[in-house]
């Protein structure tokens, strides 16, 4: 539940910053689109895991998170109970979140 709150709060903050003219409107648009793509990828991967079908590579999930889809990925991890317990995946996931947030601060904020 805490993860979902963090993701929603982050998205609300960047939307508010864009509405206030601090960030370009494209920034929340990219985060929202990438989050939707990441959530879809997590849902598809969970369904494939249940069926024993072809899986989405972890690298793909990490790239989506790095591109700004980490809020959606975080929500999907909790909603689908997927990729939320594997320590090696979680470590890389949080590294991508850190890198993405650092890039946001470095490029977008004064």
MMTF fields as JSON, N, C-alpha, C and O atoms, coordinates in Angstrom:
{
  "mmtfVersion": "1.0.0",
  "mmtfProducer": "UNKNOWN",
  "numBonds": 439,
  "numAtoms": 440,
  "numGroups": 110,
  "numChains": 1,
  "numModels": 1,
  "chainsPerModel": [1],
  "groupsPerChain": [110],
  "chainIdList": ["A"],
  "bondAtomList": [4, 2, 8, 6, 12, 10, 16, 14, 20, 18, 24, 22, 28, 26, 32, 30, 36, 34, 40, 38, 44, 42, 48, 46, 52, 50, 56, 54, 60, 58, 64, 62, 68, 66, 72, 70, 76, 74, 80, 78, 84, 82, 88, 86, 92, 90, 96, 94, 100, 98, 104, 102, 108, 106, 112, 110, 116, 114, 120, 118, 124, 122, 128, 126, 132, 130, 136, 134, 140, 138, 144, 142, 148, 146, 152, 150, 156, 154, 160, 158, 164, 162, 168, 166, 172, 170, 176, 174, 180, 178, 184, 182, 188, 186, 192, 190, 196, 194, 200, 198, 204, 202, 208, 206, 212, 210, 216, 214, 220, 218, 224, 222, 228, 226, 232, 230, 236, 234, 240, 238, 244, 242, 248, 246, 252, 250, 256, 254, 260, 258, 264, 262, 268, 266, 272, 270, 276, 274, 280, 278, 284, 282, 288, 286, 292, 290, 296, 294, 300, 298, 304, 302, 308, 306, 312, 310, 316, 314, 320, 318, 324, 322, 328, 326, 332, 330, 336, 334, 340, 338, 344, 342, 348, 346, 352, 350, 356, 354, 360, 358, 364, 362, 368, 366, 372, 370, 376, 374, 380, 378, 384, 382, 388, 386, 392, 390, 396, 394, 400, 398, 404, 402, 408, 406, 412, 410, 416, 414, 420, 418, 424, 422, 428, 426, 432, 430, 436, 434],
  "bondOrderList": [1, 1, 1, 1, 1, 1, 1, 1, 1, 1, 1, 1, 1, 1, 1, 1, 1, 1, 1, 1, 1, 1, 1, 1, 1, 1, 1, 1, 1, 1, 1, 1, 1, 1, 1, 1, 1, 1, 1, 1, 1, 1, 1, 1, 1, 1, 1, 1, 1, 1, 1, 1, 1, 1, 1, 1, 1, 1, 1, 1, 1, 1, 1, 1, 1, 1, 1, 1, 1, 1, 1, 1, 1, 1, 1, 1, 1, 1, 1, 1, 1, 1, 1, 1, 1, 1, 1, 1, 1, 1, 1, 1, 1, 1, 1, 1, 1, 1, 1, 1, 1, 1, 1, 1, 1, 1, 1, 1, 1],
  "groupList": [{"groupName": "UNK", "atomNameList": ["N", "CA", "C", "O"], "elementList": ["N", "C", "C", "O"], "formalChargeList": [0, 0, 0, 0], "bondAtomList": [1, 0, 2, 1, 3, 2], "bondOrderList": [1, 1, 2], "singleLetterCode": "X", "chemCompType": "L-PEPTIDE LINKING"}],
  "groupTypeList": [0, 0, 0, 0, 0, 0, 0, 0, 0, 0, 0, 0, 0, 0, 0, 0, 0, 0, 0, 0, 0, 0, 0, 0, 0, 0, 0, 0, 0, 0, 0, 0, 0, 0, 0, 0, 0, 0, 0, 0, 0, 0, 0, 0, 0, 0, 0, 0, 0, 0, 0, 0, 0, 0, 0, 0, 0, 0, 0, 0, 0, 0, 0, 0, 0, 0, 0, 0, 0, 0, 0, 0, 0, 0, 0, 0, 0, 0, 0, 0, 0, 0, 0, 0, 0, 0, 0, 0, 0, 0, 0, 0, 0, 0, 0, 0, 0, 0, 0, 0, 0, 0, 0, 0, 0, 0, 0, 0, 0, 0],
  "groupIdList": [1, 2, 3, 4, 5, 6, 7, 8, 9, 10, 11, 12, 13, 14, 15, 16, 17, 18, 19, 20, 21, 22, 23, 24, 25, 26, 27, 28, 29, 30, 31, 32, 33, 34, 35, 36, 37, 38, 39, 40, 41, 42, 43, 44, 45, 46, 47, 48, 49, 50, 51, 52, 53, 54, 55, 56, 57, 58, 59, 60, 61, 62, 63, 64, 65, 66, 67, 68, 69, 70, 71, 72, 73, 74, 75, 76, 77, 78, 79, 80, 81, 82, 83, 84, 85, 86, 87, 88, 89, 90, 91, 92, 93, 94, 95, 96, 97, 98, 99, 100, 101, 102, 103, 104, 105, 106, 107, 108, 109, 110],
  "secStructList": [7, 2, 2, 2, 2, 2, 2, 2, 2, 2, 2, 2, 2, 2, 2, 2, 2, 2, 2, 6, 6, 1, 1, 7, 2, 2, 2, 2, 2, 2, 2, 2, 2, 2, 2, 2, 2, 2, 2, 2, 2, 2, 2, 2, 2, 2, 2, 2, 2, 2, 2, 6, 7, 7, 7, 7, 7, 2, 2, 2, 2, 2, 2, 2, 0, 0, 0, 0, 0, 2, 2, 2, 2, 2, 2, 2, 2, 2, 2, 2, 6, 7, 1, 1, 1, 7, 2, 2, 2, 2, 2, 2, 2, 2, 2, 2, 2, 2, 2, 2, 2, 2, 2, 2, 2, 2, 2, 2, 7, 7],
  "xCoordList": [0.822, 0.0, 0.866, 0.555, 1.96, 2.856, 3.417, 3.533, 3.764, 4.317, 3.331, 3.71, 2.082, 1.047, 0.906, 0.77, 0.938, 0.848, 2.036, 1.864, 3.231, 4.426, 4.277, 4.564, 3.83, 3.672, 2.631, 2.866, 1.501, 0.429, 0.853, 0.577, 1.51, 1.99, 3.005, 2.948, 3.925, 4.908, 4.206, 4.511, 3.274, 2.565, 1.771, 1.715, 1.163, 0.408, 1.338, 0.982, 2.514, 3.468, 3.946, 3.982, 4.317, 4.797, 3.673, 3.915, 2.446, 1.31, 1.075, 0.799, 1.181, 1.012, 2.116, 1.854, 3.346, 4.459, 4.284, 4.623, 3.762, 3.502, 2.353, 2.41, 1.313, 0.181, 0.611, 0.061, 1.592, 2.108, 3.187, 3.717, 3.521, 4.506, 5.952, 6.866, 6.168, 7.537, 8.148, 9.334, 7.34, 7.769, 6.997, 5.85, 7.599, 6.84, 5.716, 5.861, 4.619, 3.488, 3.87, 3.225, 4.909, 5.346, 5.865, 5.793, 6.378, 6.962, 5.909, 6.109, 4.792, 3.802, 3.186, 2.801, 3.091, 2.545, 3.432, 2.931, 4.75, 5.68, 5.575, 5.518, 5.551, 5.436, 4.131, 4.125, 3.047, 1.762, 1.734, 1.259, 2.241, 2.265, 3.203, 2.855, 4.39, 5.346, 4.82, 5.054, 4.118, 3.533, 2.45, 2.357, 1.638, 0.598, 1.245, 0.799, 2.3, 3.0, 3.634, 3.571, 4.24, 4.866, 3.823, 4.028, 2.72, 1.659, 1.121, 0.869, 0.947, 0.489, 1.511, 1.14, 2.791, 3.842, 3.877, 4.033, 3.734, 3.705, 2.493, 2.603, 1.335, 0.125, 0.248, -0.154, 0.802, 1.003, 1.994, 1.79, 3.067, 4.067, 3.496, 3.789, 2.694, 2.072, 1.142, 1.133, 0.355, -0.551, 0.242, -0.147, 1.342, 2.185, 2.803, 2.916, 3.198, 3.774, 2.756, 3.098, 1.53, 0.475, 0.197, -0.114, 0.317, 0.05, 1.27, 1.15, 2.436, 3.666, 4.096, 4.799, 3.681, 3.971, 5.226, 5.884, 5.543, 6.699, 6.587, 5.518, 7.681, 7.701, 8.365, 9.206, 7.977, 8.631, 9.985, 10.046, 11.069, 12.382, 12.436, 11.876, 13.117, 13.257, 13.909, 13.582, 14.818, 15.495, 14.479, 14.622, 13.467, 12.427, 11.66, 11.373, 11.335, 10.626, 11.485, 10.971, 12.783, 13.678, 13.819, 13.881, 13.869, 13.969, 12.706, 12.789, 11.556, 10.303, 10.318, 9.882, 10.816, 10.906, 11.873, 11.584, 13.008, 14.012, 13.495, 13.862, 12.649, 12.091, 10.987, 10.44, 10.659, 9.635, 8.406, 7.449, 8.425, 7.272, 7.296, 6.466, 8.257, 8.367, 7.132, 6.815, 6.404, 5.198, 4.166, 3.57, 3.968, 3.043, 3.546, 2.763, 4.868, 5.46, 5.276, 4.976, 5.457, 5.308, 3.87, 3.636, 2.934, 1.518, 1.213, 0.535, 1.716, 1.459, 2.088, 1.508, 3.285, 3.916, 3.004, 2.895, 2.359, 1.468, 0.126, -0.39, -0.427, -1.745, -1.727, -2.66, -0.66, -0.571, 0.26, 0.385, 0.826, 1.74, 2.797, 3.004, 3.449, 4.393, 5.716, 5.735, 6.805, 8.153, 8.349, 9.178, 7.595, 7.674, 8.485, 8.691, 8.945, 9.659, 11.079, 11.887, 11.398, 12.72, 13.763, 13.732, 14.69, 15.637, 16.485, 16.688, 16.978, 17.833, 17.043, 17.563, 15.797, 14.954, 14.658, 14.741, 14.315, 13.975, 15.16, 14.976, 16.36, 17.541, 17.705, 17.883, 17.643, 17.806, 16.637, 16.832, 15.432, 14.266, 14.473, 14.276, 14.868, 15.051, 16.229, 16.24, 17.214, 18.311, 17.774, 18.178, 16.867, 16.284, 15.417, 15.398, 14.704, 13.892, 14.801, 14.514, 15.884, 16.83, 17.426, 17.5, 17.848, 18.42, 17.396, 17.717, 16.174, 15.141, 14.849, 14.747, 14.716, 14.433, 15.607, 15.406, 16.816, 17.989, 18.023, 18.345, 17.693, 17.654, 16.569, 16.774, 15.427, 14.344, 14.808, 14.597, 15.427, 15.905, 16.978, 16.969, 17.899, 19.01, 18.562, 19.041, 17.638, 17.217, 16.057, 16.028, 15.115, 13.843, 13.689, 12.953, 14.359, 14.173, 15.324, 16.467, 15.018, 16.073, 17.135, 18.076],
  "yCoordList": [-1.198, 0.0, 1.263, 2.236, 1.239, 2.385, 2.698, 3.863, 1.656, 1.843, 2.539, 3.401, 2.17, 2.783, 4.262, 5.101, 4.58, 5.974, 6.779, 7.904, 6.207, 6.887, 7.175, 8.285, 6.186, 6.354, 7.417, 8.276, 7.366, 8.332, 9.734, 10.714, 9.826, 11.129, 11.726, 12.92, 10.914, 11.396, 11.921, 13.016, 11.149, 11.588, 12.866, 13.748, 12.969, 14.184, 15.389, 16.481, 15.203, 16.314, 16.777, 17.981, 15.854, 16.314, 16.924, 17.836, 16.43, 17.053, 18.466, 19.388, 18.63, 19.955, 20.909, 22.076, 20.414, 21.25, 21.67, 22.793, 20.778, 21.122, 22.111, 23.041, 21.927, 22.856, 24.245, 25.25, 24.3, 25.576, 26.18, 27.245, 25.521, 26.042, 25.765, 26.253, 24.984, 24.666, 23.609, 23.668, 22.658, 21.611, 21.734, 22.183, 21.347, 21.303, 20.27, 19.273, 20.495, 19.561, 18.18, 17.184, 18.124, 16.836, 15.902, 14.682, 16.453, 15.621, 14.706, 13.492, 15.25, 14.319, 13.422, 12.289, 13.919, 13.089, 11.866, 10.756, 12.071, 10.949, 9.981, 8.767, 10.513, 9.634, 8.84, 7.651, 9.481, 8.779, 7.711, 6.6, 8.044, 7.07, 5.903, 4.742, 6.218, 5.158, 4.304, 3.095, 4.922, 4.174, 3.222, 2.087, 3.681, 2.811, 1.639, 0.499, 1.921, 0.858, -0.141, -1.35, 0.364, -0.517, -1.378, -2.579, -0.781, -1.542, -2.634, -3.757, -2.295, -3.287, -4.419, -5.592, -4.067, -5.085, -6.003, -7.215, -5.44, -6.264, -7.187, -8.365, -6.651, -7.474, -8.59, -9.722, -8.281, -9.296, -10.356, -11.547, -9.921, -10.873, -11.785, -12.981, -11.235, -12.058, -13.093, -14.255, -12.656, -13.588, -14.675, -15.843, -14.302, -15.282, -16.26, -17.451, -15.771, -16.642, -17.679, -18.842, -17.263, -18.203, -19.272, -20.419, -18.869, -19.794, -20.629, -21.613, -20.242, -20.921, -20.508, -21.254, -19.33, -18.833, -17.967, -17.799, -17.42, -16.535, -15.37, -14.772, -15.038, -13.995, -12.739, -12.791, -11.611, -10.338, -10.346, -10.596, -10.079, -10.07, -9.01, -7.922, -9.343, -8.386, -7.097, -6.009, -7.223, -6.045, -5.069, -3.856, -5.585, -4.744, -4.002, -2.812, -4.705, -4.074, -2.973, -1.921, -3.215, -2.205, -0.994, 0.14, -1.222, -0.11, 0.752, 1.98, 0.118, 0.88, 1.731, 2.882, 1.171, 1.931, 3.098, 4.208, 2.855, 3.895, 5.029, 6.186, 4.705, 5.709, 6.545, 7.441, 6.269, 7.043, 6.23, 6.77, 4.952, 4.119, 3.508, 2.659, 3.944, 3.333, 3.536, 2.635, 4.673, 4.738, 3.663, 3.029, 3.472, 2.429, 1.043, 0.159, 0.85, -0.439, -0.726, -1.853, 0.297, 0.143, -0.233, -1.103, 0.425, 0.103, -1.313, -2.073, -1.667, -3.0, -4.106, -5.181, -3.836, -4.84, -5.207, -6.375, -4.214, -4.465, -5.04, -5.986, -4.466, -4.903, -6.351, -7.108, -6.737, -8.088, -9.031, -10.218, -8.488, -9.262, -9.941, -11.154, -9.095, -9.599, -8.843, -7.612, -9.576, -9.014, -8.173, -7.263, -8.475, -7.671, -8.341, -7.75, -9.561, -10.271, -10.674, -10.982, -10.679, -11.126, -10.041, -8.976, -10.301, -9.257, -8.675, -7.462, -9.505, -8.981, -8.067, -7.053, -8.421, -7.563, -6.254, -5.183, -6.339, -5.146, -4.173, -2.959, -4.706, -3.853, -3.049, -1.831, -3.736, -3.05, -2.097, -0.993, -2.506, -1.634, -0.319, 0.753, -0.391, 0.836, 1.663, 2.884, 1.012, 1.755, 2.537, 3.679, 1.938, 2.653, 3.819, 4.873, 3.632, 4.723, 5.887, 7.046, 5.563, 6.59, 7.33, 8.559, 6.594, 7.22, 8.09, 9.191, 7.599, 8.375, 9.671, 10.733, 9.593, 10.798, 11.781, 12.994, 11.254, 12.125, 12.828, 14.014, 12.104, 12.709, 13.78, 14.828, 13.522, 14.506, 15.795, 16.887, 15.669, 16.848, 17.566, 18.794, 16.816, 17.408, 18.122, 19.215, 17.501, 18.067, 19.041, 20.039, 18.771, 19.51, 20.623, 21.583, 20.509, 21.525, 22.527, 22.167, 23.779, 24.815, 24.627, 25.417],
  "zCoordList": [0.0, 0.0, 0.0, -0.687, 0.779, 0.839, -0.545, -0.925, -1.296, -2.639, -3.557, -4.35, -3.45, -4.289, -3.941, -4.832, -2.668, -2.231, -2.765, -3.232, -2.698, -3.211, -4.698, -5.146, -5.468, -6.914, -7.241, -8.091, -6.58, -6.848, -6.407, -7.1, -5.278, -4.804, -5.776, -6.071, -6.272, -7.241, -8.493, -8.964, -9.026, -10.231, -9.97, -10.827, -8.802, -8.462, -8.371, -8.815, -7.804, -7.674, -9.038, -9.292, -9.931, -11.234, -12.067, -12.858, -11.897, -12.591, -12.048, -12.815, -10.756, -10.146, -10.588, -10.877, -10.641, -11.089, -12.551, -12.922, -13.365, -14.772, -14.876, -15.681, -14.076, -14.085, -13.629, -14.079, -12.737, -12.244, -13.127, -12.81, -14.225, -15.148, -14.781, -15.445, -13.729, -13.31, -14.234, -14.559, -14.645, -15.566, -16.873, -16.868, -17.987, -19.239, -19.131, -18.424, -19.813, -19.786, -20.312, -19.981, -21.123, -21.665, -20.568, -20.713, -19.493, -18.432, -17.798, -17.767, -17.29, -16.736, -17.809, -17.521, -19.04, -20.124, -20.35, -20.533, -20.337, -20.52, -19.346, -19.543, -18.127, -16.951, -16.965, -16.647, -17.326, -17.348, -18.438, -18.208, -19.621, -20.718, -20.399, -20.615, -19.886, -19.545, -18.391, -18.355, -17.459, -16.341, -16.83, -16.362, -17.762, -18.33, -19.068, -18.938, -19.845, -20.568, -19.601, -19.822, -18.539, -17.558, -16.847, -16.67, -16.445, -15.77, -16.691, -16.254, -17.971, -18.946, -19.075, -19.118, -19.136, -19.265, -18.048, -18.192, -16.86, -15.641, -15.641, -15.299, -16.025, -16.076, -17.086, -16.817, -18.25, -19.288, -18.829, -19.064, -18.174, -17.698, -16.62, -16.599, -15.736, -14.689, -15.312, -14.907, -16.307, -16.984, -17.709, -17.688, -18.345, -19.033, -18.043, -18.334, -16.887, -15.857, -15.408, -15.196, -15.266, -14.843, -15.902, -15.58, -17.178, -18.284, -18.658, -19.388, -18.161, -18.558, -19.961, -20.643, -20.387, -21.73, -21.729, -20.702, -22.903, -23.065, -22.107, -21.98, -21.426, -20.414, -20.938, -21.836, -20.366, -20.652, -19.943, -18.739, -20.67, -20.003, -18.902, -19.042, -17.81, -16.71, -17.198, -16.724, -18.132, -18.68, -19.278, -19.123, -19.951, -20.542, -19.451, -19.584, -18.383, -17.27, -16.646, -16.266, -16.543, -15.979, -16.904, -16.429, -18.203, -19.15, -19.074, -19.102, -18.98, -18.84, -17.573, -17.591, -16.484, -15.231, -15.384, -14.936, -16.008, -16.199, -17.076, -16.873, -18.045, -18.955, -18.309, -18.951, -17.073, -16.381, -16.008, -15.454, -16.303, -15.991, -14.606, -14.279, -13.786, -12.457, -11.584, -10.808, -11.659, -10.817, -11.198, -10.327, -12.482, -12.934, -12.594, -12.247, -12.696, -12.341, -10.855, -10.461, -10.045, -8.599, -8.232, -7.393, -8.866, -8.633, -9.111, -8.42, -10.3, -10.858, -10.012, -9.858, -9.46, -8.6, -7.444, -7.07, -6.888, -5.748, -6.212, -5.618, -7.268, -7.739, -8.223, -7.958, -8.935, -9.486, -8.616, -8.916, -7.535, -6.677, -7.553, -7.509, -8.346, -9.335, -9.238, -9.225, -9.172, -9.098, -7.846, -7.826, -6.813, -5.594, -4.49, -3.43, -4.725, -3.665, -4.058, -3.182, -5.332, -5.798, -5.505, -6.123, -4.567, -4.145, -5.278, -5.326, -6.179, -7.252, -8.183, -8.649, -8.452, -9.29, -8.577, -9.176, -7.309, -6.523, -6.442, -6.528, -6.279, -6.202, -7.495, -7.46, -8.622, -9.91, -10.136, -10.645, -9.768, -9.929, -9.184, -9.756, -7.913, -7.127, -7.633, -7.478, -8.233, -8.868, -10.067, -10.286, -10.845, -11.988, -11.524, -12.159, -10.423, -9.868, -9.462, -9.76, -8.787, -8.347, -9.537, -9.53, -10.553, -11.744, -12.464, -12.911, -12.575, -13.249, -12.5, -13.114, -11.202, -10.408, -10.451, -10.511, -10.42, -10.517, -11.873, -11.953, -12.926, -14.261, -14.342, -14.954, -13.733, -13.723, -13.046, -13.574, -11.902, -11.175, -11.988, -12.072, -12.586, -13.312, -14.589, -14.892, -15.34, -16.629, -16.535, -17.255, -15.672, -15.732, -14.701, -14.933, -13.594, -12.571, -12.579, -12.862, -12.269, -12.317, -11.256, -11.178]
}
